[in-house]
Amino acid sequence: MKYFSAVEFLKLYYIKLWNQHDLRIFIKHVSGIRQEVLAVCSVEFAQVCATLAVMLLICPELMDFKTRRISHFKKNLVDLAELELKHARVSTTWSSGVV
């Protein structure tokens, strides 16, 4: 077992206190950074929630728009096919009537 003189004992005691002081400062610094990160994360989370709420409101409208566009496309495709058939009939009757 090692015996310390009073000066060595005080020096080690002050080093220990200083290290504890540094540790407290470090913990305060880390907790300050943690609070900043939590504040930023909470703001970003609120923005994401707001965006999600808007998307949930818009989604049915977008699906309705998609359905309407598909039905219009099908209708236009049918109309085009009917028009081509009509032109084909007219051109065959015109060509057979000329000959």
C-alpha positions as CSV (number, residue, x, y, z in Angstrom):
1,M,0.0,0.0,0.0
2,K,1.3,3.4,-1.0
3,Y,1.3,6.3,1.4
4,F,0.9,9.8,0.0
5,S,2.2,13.0,1.4
6,A,-0.3,15.8,2.1
7,V,0.8,17.7,-1.1
8,E,0.4,14.6,-3.3
9,F,-2.9,13.8,-1.7
10,L,-4.2,17.4,-2.3
11,K,-2.9,17.3,-5.9
12,L,-4.7,14.1,-6.6
13,Y,-7.8,15.4,-4.9
14,Y,-7.8,18.6,-7.0
15,I,-7.2,16.6,-10.2
16,K,-10.2,14.4,-9.2
17,L,-12.3,17.5,-8.6
18,W,-11.1,19.1,-11.8
19,N,-12.0,15.9,-13.7
20,Q,-15.4,15.9,-12.1
21,H,-15.8,19.5,-13.0
22,D,-14.8,18.8,-16.6
23,L,-17.2,15.9,-16.6
24,R,-20.1,18.1,-15.4
25,I,-19.3,20.7,-18.1
26,F,-19.1,17.9,-20.7
27,I,-22.5,16.5,-19.6
28,K,-24.0,20.0,-19.7
29,H,-22.6,20.5,-23.2
30,V,-23.9,17.1,-24.3
31,S,-27.3,17.8,-22.8
32,G,-27.4,21.2,-24.5
33,I,-26.6,19.6,-27.8
34,R,-29.2,17.0,-27.1
35,Q,-31.8,19.6,-26.5
36,E,-30.9,21.4,-29.7
37,V,-31.2,18.1,-31.7
38,L,-34.5,17.4,-30.0
39,A,-35.8,20.8,-30.9
40,V,-34.8,20.4,-34.5
41,C,-36.2,16.9,-34.7
42,S,-39.5,18.1,-33.2
43,V,-39.8,20.9,-35.8
44,E,-39.0,18.5,-38.6
45,F,-41.4,15.9,-37.2
46,A,-44.2,18.6,-37.1
47,Q,-43.4,19.5,-40.8
48,V,-43.6,15.8,-41.8
49,C,-46.9,15.4,-40.0
50,A,-48.3,18.5,-41.7
51,T,-47.2,17.2,-45.1
52,L,-48.6,13.8,-44.4
53,A,-51.9,15.4,-43.4
54,V,-52.0,17.3,-46.6
55,M,-51.2,14.2,-48.6
56,L,-53.9,12.2,-46.9
57,L,-56.4,15.0,-47.8
58,I,-55.2,15.2,-51.4
59,C,-54.9,11.4,-52.1
60,P,-58.6,10.7,-52.6
61,E,-58.8,13.7,-55.0
62,L,-55.8,12.5,-57.0
63,M,-57.3,9.0,-57.2
64,D,-60.6,10.5,-58.4
65,F,-58.7,12.5,-61.0
66,K,-56.8,9.4,-62.1
67,T,-60.1,7.5,-62.5
68,R,-61.7,10.3,-64.5
69,R,-58.6,10.6,-66.8
70,I,-58.6,6.8,-67.4
71,S,-62.4,6.8,-68.2
72,H,-61.9,9.8,-70.6
73,F,-59.0,8.1,-72.3
74,K,-61.0,4.9,-72.8
75,K,-63.9,7.0,-74.2
76,N,-61.6,8.8,-76.6
77,L,-60.1,5.5,-77.7
78,V,-63.5,4.0,-78.4
79,D,-64.5,7.2,-80.3
80,L,-61.3,7.0,-82.4
81,A,-62.0,3.4,-83.2
82,E,-65.5,4.2,-84.3
83,L,-64.4,7.1,-86.4
84,E,-61.8,4.9,-88.1
85,L,-64.4,2.3,-88.8
86,K,-66.7,4.9,-90.2
87,H,-63.9,6.3,-92.5
88,A,-63.1,2.7,-93.6
89,R,-66.7,2.1,-94.5
90,V,-66.9,5.4,-96.4
91,S,-63.7,4.7,-98.3
92,T,-64.7,1.2,-99.3
93,T,-68.1,2.4,-100.5
94,W,-66.6,5.3,-102.3
95,S,-63.9,3.1,-104.0
96,S,-66.4,0.4,-104.9
97,G,-68.8,3.0,-106.3
98,V,-66.2,4.6,-108.5
99,V,-65.1,1.4,-110.1
